[in-house]
Amino acid sequence: MGLELEMEVIVAYVVGLVIIYVVGYALYKIFKKPLKLLGMLVFNGILGGMALLFVNFIGGFFDFSIAVNPITALVAGFLGIPGIVLMILLNTVL
């Protein structure tokens, strides 16, 4: 009788591990694209912030600066050089 109980416990563990694997794989498939998008958003925001710091460094010689905040960093990160030029134009016009 002790061997049967151990076999039931082993089968229960195996079934539990298979269920965890299947659910984990399904969650991985569901959240793969949103997490990748979030990672790209963070990466582009960091690059945009660095670009704005560079523009502010160069603009310091001409008494010019753009505020570095999450919105401007994301605009610079997503749009790249045209986004930075747009913010420079908006800053000089407004």
PyRosetta script that sets phi, psi and omega in degrees:
from pyrosetta import init, pose_from_sequence

init()
pose = pose_from_sequence("MGLELEMEVIVAYVVGLVIIYVVGYALYKIFKKPLKLLGMLVFNGILGGMALLFVNFIGGFFDFSIAVNPITALVAGFLGIPGIVLMILLNTVL")
pose.set_psi(1, -33.0)
pose.set_omega(1, 179.1)
pose.set_phi(2, -64.6)
pose.set_psi(2, -34.0)
pose.set_omega(2, -179.7)
pose.set_phi(3, -70.4)
pose.set_psi(3, -35.9)
pose.set_omega(3, 178.9)
pose.set_phi(4, -66.2)
pose.set_psi(4, -40.0)
pose.set_omega(4, 179.6)
pose.set_phi(5, -65.5)
pose.set_psi(5, -41.2)
pose.set_omega(5, 178.8)
pose.set_phi(6, -65.9)
pose.set_psi(6, -37.9)
pose.set_omega(6, 178.9)
pose.set_phi(7, -66.6)
pose.set_psi(7, -37.9)
pose.set_omega(7, 177.0)
pose.set_phi(8, -64.6)
pose.set_psi(8, -40.0)
pose.set_omega(8, 179.3)
pose.set_phi(9, -66.2)
pose.set_psi(9, -42.1)
pose.set_omega(9, 179.2)
pose.set_phi(10, -63.8)
pose.set_psi(10, -43.9)
pose.set_omega(10, 178.8)
pose.set_phi(11, -63.9)
pose.set_psi(11, -40.5)
pose.set_omega(11, 178.6)
pose.set_phi(12, -62.6)
pose.set_psi(12, -42.2)
pose.set_omega(12, 177.0)
pose.set_phi(13, -63.0)
pose.set_psi(13, -43.3)
pose.set_omega(13, -179.7)
pose.set_phi(14, -63.7)
pose.set_psi(14, -45.6)
pose.set_omega(14, 178.7)
pose.set_phi(15, -62.7)
pose.set_psi(15, -41.4)
pose.set_omega(15, 178.0)
pose.set_phi(16, -62.5)
pose.set_psi(16, -42.0)
pose.set_omega(16, 178.2)
pose.set_phi(17, -65.5)
pose.set_psi(17, -38.3)
pose.set_omega(17, 177.5)
pose.set_phi(18, -65.2)
pose.set_psi(18, -41.6)
pose.set_omega(18, 178.9)
pose.set_phi(19, -64.3)
pose.set_psi(19, -43.9)
pose.set_omega(19, 177.7)
pose.set_phi(20, -61.5)
pose.set_psi(20, -40.9)
pose.set_omega(20, 178.8)
pose.set_phi(21, -63.3)
pose.set_psi(21, -46.1)
pose.set_omega(21, -178.2)
pose.set_phi(22, -65.1)
pose.set_psi(22, -44.8)
pose.set_omega(22, 179.5)
pose.set_phi(23, -66.2)
pose.set_psi(23, -41.6)
pose.set_omega(23, 178.0)
pose.set_phi(24, -62.7)
pose.set_psi(24, -41.5)
pose.set_omega(24, 178.7)
pose.set_phi(25, -65.8)
pose.set_psi(25, -39.9)
pose.set_omega(25, 178.4)
pose.set_phi(26, -64.8)
pose.set_psi(26, -43.2)
pose.set_omega(26, 178.0)
pose.set_phi(27, -65.0)
pose.set_psi(27, -36.5)
pose.set_omega(27, 176.7)
pose.set_phi(28, -61.8)
pose.set_psi(28, -43.5)
pose.set_omega(28, 179.9)
pose.set_phi(29, -66.4)
pose.set_psi(29, -37.8)
pose.set_omega(29, -178.1)
pose.set_phi(30, -69.6)
pose.set_psi(30, -44.0)
pose.set_omega(30, -173.2)
pose.set_phi(31, -96.2)
pose.set_psi(31, 4.6)
pose.set_omega(31, -177.5)
pose.set_phi(32, -64.1)
pose.set_psi(32, -51.1)
pose.set_omega(32, -177.6)
pose.set_phi(33, -68.6)
pose.set_psi(33, -44.9)
pose.set_omega(33, 178.0)
pose.set_phi(34, -61.8)
pose.set_psi(34, -38.0)
pose.set_omega(34, 179.2)
pose.set_phi(35, -69.6)
pose.set_psi(35, -35.9)
pose.set_omega(35, 177.0)
pose.set_phi(36, -65.8)
pose.set_psi(36, -41.6)
pose.set_omega(36, 177.7)
pose.set_phi(37, -63.3)
pose.set_psi(37, -42.5)
pose.set_omega(37, 178.2)
pose.set_phi(38, -63.6)
pose.set_psi(38, -40.7)
pose.set_omega(38, 177.3)
pose.set_phi(39, -62.8)
pose.set_psi(39, -42.2)
pose.set_omega(39, 178.0)
pose.set_phi(40, -66.4)
pose.set_psi(40, -36.7)
pose.set_omega(40, 177.9)
pose.set_phi(41, -61.7)
pose.set_psi(41, -45.9)
pose.set_omega(41, 179.5)
pose.set_phi(42, -65.8)
pose.set_psi(42, -44.6)
pose.set_omega(42, -179.6)
pose.set_phi(43, -61.4)
pose.set_psi(43, -47.0)
pose.set_omega(43, 179.6)
pose.set_phi(44, -65.6)
pose.set_psi(44, -35.9)
pose.set_omega(44, 177.0)
pose.set_phi(45, -64.1)
pose.set_psi(45, -40.4)
pose.set_omega(45, 178.2)
pose.set_phi(46, -65.9)
pose.set_psi(46, -45.0)
pose.set_omega(46, 178.1)
pose.set_phi(47, -62.8)
pose.set_psi(47, -40.4)
pose.set_omega(47, 177.7)
pose.set_phi(48, -63.5)
pose.set_psi(48, -41.0)
pose.set_omega(48, 177.2)
pose.set_phi(49, -63.3)
pose.set_psi(49, -39.4)
pose.set_omega(49, 177.4)
pose.set_phi(50, -66.1)
pose.set_psi(50, -39.6)
pose.set_omega(50, 178.0)
pose.set_phi(51, -64.3)
pose.set_psi(51, -40.0)
pose.set_omega(51, 178.4)
pose.set_phi(52, -66.8)
pose.set_psi(52, -36.9)
pose.set_omega(52, 176.3)
pose.set_phi(53, -64.0)
pose.set_psi(53, -37.7)
pose.set_omega(53, 176.5)
pose.set_phi(54, -65.0)
pose.set_psi(54, -43.7)
pose.set_omega(54, 177.9)
pose.set_phi(55, -62.6)
pose.set_psi(55, -40.5)
pose.set_omega(55, 178.7)
pose.set_phi(56, -67.1)
pose.set_psi(56, -34.0)
pose.set_omega(56, 177.4)
pose.set_phi(57, -65.5)
pose.set_psi(57, -48.1)
pose.set_omega(57, 178.2)
pose.set_phi(58, -67.6)
pose.set_psi(58, -39.8)
pose.set_omega(58, 179.8)
pose.set_phi(59, -67.6)
pose.set_psi(59, -20.3)
pose.set_omega(59, 177.4)
pose.set_phi(60, -61.4)
pose.set_psi(60, -29.0)
pose.set_omega(60, 177.5)
pose.set_phi(61, -73.4)
pose.set_psi(61, -20.9)
pose.set_omega(61, -177.8)
pose.set_phi(62, -112.8)
pose.set_psi(62, 15.1)
pose.set_omega(62, -178.5)
pose.set_phi(63, 56.6)
pose.set_psi(63, 52.5)
pose.set_omega(63, -177.1)
pose.set_phi(64, -139.8)
pose.set_psi(64, 138.2)
pose.set_omega(64, 176.2)
pose.set_phi(65, -152.9)
pose.set_psi(65, 155.5)
pose.set_omega(65, 175.1)
pose.set_phi(66, -120.3)
pose.set_psi(66, 135.7)
pose.set_omega(66, 179.0)
pose.set_phi(67, -63.1)
pose.set_psi(67, 135.0)
pose.set_omega(67, 177.5)
pose.set_phi(68, -100.8)
pose.set_psi(68, 105.6)
pose.set_omega(68, 176.4)
pose.set_phi(69, -140.2)
pose.set_psi(69, 173.3)
pose.set_omega(69, -176.0)
pose.set_phi(70, -57.9)
pose.set_psi(70, -36.1)
pose.set_omega(70, -178.2)
pose.set_phi(71, -68.4)
pose.set_psi(71, -48.6)
pose.set_omega(71, -179.2)
pose.set_phi(72, -67.2)
pose.set_psi(72, -34.2)
pose.set_omega(72, 178.0)
pose.set_phi(73, -65.8)
pose.set_psi(73, -40.8)
pose.set_omega(73, 178.4)
pose.set_phi(74, -69.0)
pose.set_psi(74, -37.7)
pose.set_omega(74, 177.1)
pose.set_phi(75, -62.7)
pose.set_psi(75, -46.1)
pose.set_omega(75, 179.0)
pose.set_phi(76, -65.8)
pose.set_psi(76, -36.2)
pose.set_omega(76, -179.6)
pose.set_phi(77, -70.2)
pose.set_psi(77, -41.7)
pose.set_omega(77, -178.7)
pose.set_phi(78, -76.8)
pose.set_psi(78, -43.9)
pose.set_omega(78, -174.9)
pose.set_phi(79, -91.0)
pose.set_psi(79, -16.2)
pose.set_omega(79, 177.7)
pose.set_phi(80, 71.0)
pose.set_psi(80, -140.5)
pose.set_omega(80, -178.3)
pose.set_phi(81, -59.1)
pose.set_psi(81, -44.4)
pose.set_omega(81, 177.8)
pose.set_phi(82, -60.4)
pose.set_psi(82, -34.1)
pose.set_omega(82, 177.4)
pose.set_phi(83, -67.3)
pose.set_psi(83, -38.8)
pose.set_omega(83, 178.1)
pose.set_phi(84, -67.8)
pose.set_psi(84, -43.3)
pose.set_omega(84, 177.6)
pose.set_phi(85, -61.5)
pose.set_psi(85, -41.1)
pose.set_omega(85, 177.8)
pose.set_phi(86, -60.1)
pose.set_psi(86, -44.5)
pose.set_omega(86, 180.0)
pose.set_phi(87, -67.6)
pose.set_psi(87, -34.8)
pose.set_omega(87, 177.0)
pose.set_phi(88, -65.2)
pose.set_psi(88, -43.8)
pose.set_omega(88, 179.1)
pose.set_phi(89, -64.7)
pose.set_psi(89, -43.3)
pose.set_omega(89, 179.1)
pose.set_phi(90, -63.8)
pose.set_psi(90, -36.5)
pose.set_omega(90, -179.5)
pose.set_phi(91, -69.1)
pose.set_psi(91, -36.5)
pose.set_omega(91, -179.4)
pose.set_phi(92, -78.2)
pose.set_psi(92, -34.7)
pose.set_omega(92, -179.5)
pose.set_phi(93, -75.5)
pose.set_psi(93, -43.9)
pose.set_omega(93, -177.5)
pose.set_phi(94, -93.0)
pose.dump_pdb("model.pdb")
